[in-house]
Amino acid sequence: MQVILKTDVDKLGREGELITVADGYARNYLIPHRFAIEATEKNRRNLEHEKKVEIDRAVKGRKDAEKFASELSGVSCTIRVQAGENDRLFGSVTSIDIADTLKEQGFSIDKRKIILEEPIKELGVFTVPVKIHQDVTANIKVWVVKA
C-alpha cells in the first residue's frame, strides 16, 4: 500500500514522502496514529500543492531576510561604557546591550540572533555578525567608547 507520511518516522521516511509499506502496517499503525495518510489521487495533489506553497514561502522569506540584511549592514551602533586603565571595561558588552542599542535605532532584533563568541571587554570597533535567516547573515559595526 502506498502512503504519504505526515511526520518523520524513524527508519521509514521523512514528512511528505510517498512510500510503499505493507497493508497491515499502514492500516493498523501508520494511519490510526496519524503518521501517514493513504496515497489517493486527491491526497497526492494536495501534497504537491503544499510543497509548492512551502517553496514559495521559503523563497519569499529568504528575499525578505536578504533585504533586511542589506539595510542592517549599513548600521553601526555606539555603546558608551565605563573603562579603567588600558581601556579595559569594568563590565562587558553583551548581545543584550547590542540588541537594546539597535532597538533604539528602530531595528528589532532578538538577542539570540546576535552572534558574539564572547562578550566584548575592551574599547574599540568590532564587527558583529547577526543571523537574520538560516542562510543570511548581516555584519554590523559596534563602537565601544568610553563614557
N, C-alpha and C positions, 0 to 999 in steps of 0.2 A: 504494500500500500504506500502511496506517496503522500507525504505530509509536509506542511510548511511550519518550520519552528517559530514559535512566538518569543522564546527566550533561548539563551545559550544553554545547551545540555552537554555536560562532560562526555567526552569520547563519542559524541554523536554529531554535533554541529553547532553552528552559531545562529543567532537570531536572523530570520529572514531566508534561510537556506531551504531549498527544496530537496528532501531526502527520501529514500525508499527504505522502509522498515517492515518487519513482519506485521501482519494484520492484527494479531492479538496484542502485540506490544503497543501498537498505535491506539487500538480501541480500549484497552484495559489500563494503560498507564499514561501515555502522552496526552491524549485528548481529554480524559477526565481531569487530569492535573493541570490542564491549560498550558502545557508546554508546547503544544502544536495544534494545528487545525488541519482538516482534510484538504488535500490539494485539488479542489474543484476548479473549474474554469473561472468562476467568479472570484474565488479567493486568489487565484494566480494574477488576475487583472488588478485586484486591489493591492497585492504585493508589489507589482510593477509600478503602480501609481504612487504608492507610499515611498518607494525607492527614489523615484523622480523628484517627489516633493522634498525628500530629505537631502538629496544632492543640491537642489536649488537653494534650500535653506542654508546649507553649508557654504555654498559659493557666495551667497549674499552676506553671510556672517563674516566671511574672510575679507570681502571687499570693504565692509564697514570697519573692520578692525584695521585694515591697511590705511584707510582714510584717517581714522583716529590716530594711528601711529605716526603718520606724516605730520599731523597737527602737533602731536605731543613731542616729536623730535626737536622741534624748534624752541621748546620751552626750557628755561633754566630757572631754578629756584634758589633763593638765598636764605640760608638759615643762620641766624645770629646766636652765638653761644658764648659762654664764659670760658676763657682759656687761661692757663697758667704759663709757667716757663716753657721754653722750647715749643711753643704753640701746641701744647698738649691740652686737650679738653678735660674739664672737670667731670663731665659725663660722657655721653656719646650720642651721635646722631643715628637714629634707627629708622626703619621703614615707616614707622608711625609718624615720626616728625616730618618725613618727606611727603607722606600722604596728606598730612594736615596742611603743609605749605602749598601743595598742589591744589587742594580743595579751596584755599583762599584765592587761588588764581582761576578758579572755575572748572577744574578738572577733577571729577570724582573718580578716584582710583582706590581699589581695595589694597590695604597694606600688604596682603599676601602676594599680590602681583608684582610688588617691587622687590627685585632680587638683589639682596645685599648678602654677600658671603659672610661678612662680619660687620658689626657696627663701625661707623666712621669715628675715629678717636683723635683726629688732628685737623688743623685748619688746611684749607686748600680747595682746589676744584676737582671734582670727581665725576666720572661718567657712570651713571647707574642704569642698568637695563630694567625695563618694565615689560612684563609679559602681558600683552593685550589679548592674544588668542593663542591657541596651541602652536601655531606656526608663525605668529607675528610678534616681534619684539621691537620696542622702541627704546632709544637711549636718550636720557635727559641729563643735563648738566646740573650738578648740585654744588653750589658755592657755600662753603662753611667759613664764616668770617667771625672775627672777634666782636663781641658786643660792646 
